[in-house]
Structure formats: C-alpha cells, structure tokens
Amino acid sequence: MTEPQVRQILSVHVPGVDGFCAGCRAWWGHLSPYPCQQVEWAARQQARTATRRFLDGLR
C-alpha cells in the first residue's frame, strides 16, 4: 500500500466514544476494540517508512 492509503486508514480507524473502532463499525459493521488490527498494521507501516527515511538520510 502507498503512504496516502496508510494515512487514510489511520484517519478513518479512530476510537469511538464507546471504545470501539469507528472505522471498523462504519465500513464492516464490526465491533472491534480500539486499536484494531488495521490501526496496528498502518502504524507499523508508518514507522517502517519513517525509519527508512531516517536511515537513508544518514548515508
């Protein structure tokens, strides 16, 4: 997935007032506790990208 797609996942999958993921409820009708698997995956992708950019800058 591209970086904009990862940011979109993070912008939609946010905690609801009840502690469940608002994105999972809206898109799939699932009650998933926040942080859901999509948020965890997207956060890891963002961290990998940031680490790669940082390490490439050190060369």
Residue pairs with C-beta under 8 A, 6 or more apart in sequence:
1 45
3 46
3 49
6 42
6 45
6 46
6 49
7 42
7 46
9 23
9 38
9 39
9 41
9 42
10 39
10 42
10 43
10 46
12 22
12 23
12 26
12 27
13 21
13 22
13 23
13 24
13 34
13 35
13 36
13 38
13 39
13 42
14 21
14 22
14 23
14 34
15 21
15 22
15 34
15 35
16 22
16 25
16 34
19 33
19 34
20 31
20 32
20 33
20 34
21 30
21 32
21 33
21 34
21 35
21 36
21 38
21 39
23 36
23 38
24 30
24 31
24 32
24 36
24 38
25 31
25 32
35 43
